[in-house]
Amino acid sequence: MPNYYDLKCDKECSENCKDGGSNLTQCYKTARCNGCKTGFMGNTCETPCYENCTSCEQDTGVCDKCSNNTMHGTYCNNTCSPTCIDNKCNKDTGVCNHGCTKCTGVTNAVVEDYEQVDN
C-alpha cells in the first residue's frame, strides 16, 4: 500500500522508499524517503546503487556490500588482485581473503602466513 506526502497528502511516495511499517510513513513532507529499498539511493530512492553494489547508503551511495567478493572499494569499483585465491578479497581493504596463488619466485604456492605491509 503506497504512502503519501505533502500538506494535502496527495502525492505518492516513491515505490523505492523503504516500508516504514504500519505507524511510519515511507517519506517525509518533502518526498525524501525514510530509507531506501535495497539497491537504491538518493532523496527519493530513484537512483540505483553503483553497478557492483547490492546495497548502499542512501545519502552517499557508499556500498554496504559488493555484489560479489571479487570486487572491493568504497563503491565496489576495484577488482581484487588476480593473484588472490579465487580472485576474492576484503571489500574494504582489498586484502586477499584466502591468500595468494602466485608469488614472485614461487610456482603455484599458497601463502598462508600473510602479513600486510604498509609502505
C-alpha positions as CSV (number, residue, x, y, z in Angstrom):
1,M,0.0,0.0,0.0
2,P,1.6,3.3,-1.0
3,N,2.2,6.2,1.4
4,Y,1.5,9.8,0.7
5,Y,3.1,13.1,1.5
6,D,2.8,16.9,1.1
7,L,0.5,19.1,3.1
8,K,-2.6,17.7,1.5
9,C,-1.2,14.1,1.5
10,D,-2.0,14.0,-2.2
11,K,1.5,12.9,-3.6
12,E,2.6,9.4,-3.5
13,C,6.0,8.3,-2.0
14,S,8.5,6.7,-4.4
15,E,8.0,3.0,-4.8
16,N,11.6,2.5,-3.9
17,C,11.2,4.0,-0.4
18,K,11.7,1.5,2.4
19,D,8.5,0.4,4.0
20,G,8.2,2.3,7.3
21,G,5.9,-0.1,8.9
22,S,2.2,0.4,9.9
23,N,2.8,3.5,12.0
24,L,5.5,5.2,9.9
25,T,5.4,6.9,6.6
26,Q,7.7,5.9,3.8
27,C,8.6,9.5,3.0
28,Y,8.6,12.9,4.6
29,K,6.6,16.1,3.7
30,T,9.3,16.8,1.1
31,A,9.2,13.4,-0.6
32,R,12.5,12.4,0.9
33,C,12.3,8.7,1.7
34,N,12.7,7.5,5.2
35,G,15.3,4.9,3.9
36,C,15.5,3.1,0.6
37,K,14.8,-0.4,-0.5
38,T,17.9,-2.5,-1.2
39,G,19.7,-1.4,-4.3
40,F,18.6,2.3,-4.4
41,M,19.9,5.6,-3.1
42,G,19.1,9.3,-3.1
43,N,16.5,11.5,-1.5
44,T,13.6,9.8,-3.3
45,C,15.5,6.5,-3.8
46,E,15.1,6.7,-7.6
47,T,18.9,6.3,-8.2
48,P,20.2,2.7,-8.4
49,C,23.3,1.9,-6.3
50,Y,26.6,1.7,-8.2
51,E,26.9,-1.3,-10.6
52,N,28.7,-3.7,-8.3
53,C,26.8,-2.9,-5.1
54,T,24.0,-4.9,-3.7
55,S,23.1,-2.2,-1.2
56,C,24.4,1.3,-0.5
57,E,24.0,4.3,1.8
58,Q,21.0,6.5,0.9
59,D,22.9,9.8,1.1
60,T,26.4,9.0,-0.1
61,G,26.0,5.9,-2.3
62,V,28.8,4.2,-0.4
63,C,28.4,0.5,-0.9
64,D,27.5,-1.6,2.2
65,K,28.1,-4.8,0.3
66,C,29.6,-5.7,-3.1
67,S,27.6,-7.9,-5.4
68,N,30.5,-10.4,-5.3
69,N,33.7,-10.7,-3.4
70,T,35.9,-10.3,-6.4
71,M,35.4,-6.5,-6.1
72,H,36.4,-4.0,-3.4
73,G,36.5,-0.4,-2.6
74,T,34.1,2.4,-1.4
75,Y,31.9,1.9,-4.5
76,C,32.9,-1.7,-5.2
77,N,34.6,-0.5,-8.4
78,N,38.1,-2.0,-7.8
79,T,38.9,-5.6,-8.9
80,C,40.6,-7.9,-6.5
81,S,44.1,-8.9,-7.5
82,P,44.2,-11.7,-10.0
83,T,46.8,-13.4,-7.7
84,C,44.2,-13.7,-4.8
85,I,42.9,-17.3,-4.5
86,D,39.7,-17.3,-6.4
87,N,40.2,-13.6,-7.0
88,K,38.4,-12.9,-3.7
89,C,39.3,-10.1,-1.3
90,N,38.1,-8.0,1.6
91,K,35.6,-5.3,0.5
92,D,37.2,-2.5,2.5
93,T,40.9,-3.3,2.2
94,G,41.4,-5.4,-0.9
95,V,43.5,-7.9,1.1
96,C,43.1,-11.4,-0.3
97,N,40.6,-13.5,1.7
98,H,42.4,-16.8,1.3
99,G,46.0,-15.8,0.5
100,C,47.9,-15.7,-2.8
101,T,48.0,-18.1,-5.7
102,K,51.2,-16.8,-7.3
103,C,54.1,-15.2,-5.7
104,T,57.4,-14.0,-7.2
105,G,59.8,-16.9,-7.4
106,V,57.3,-19.4,-6.2
107,T,55.2,-21.5,-8.5
108,N,51.6,-22.3,-7.6
109,A,52.3,-21.6,-3.9
110,V,49.7,-20.6,-1.4
111,V,51.0,-18.1,1.1
112,E,49.4,-19.0,4.4
113,D,51.2,-16.6,6.8
114,Y,50.5,-13.4,5.1
115,E,51.1,-10.0,6.7
116,Q,50.1,-6.8,5.1
117,V,53.0,-4.3,4.9
118,D,52.2,-0.6,4.7
119,N,54.7,1.5,2.7
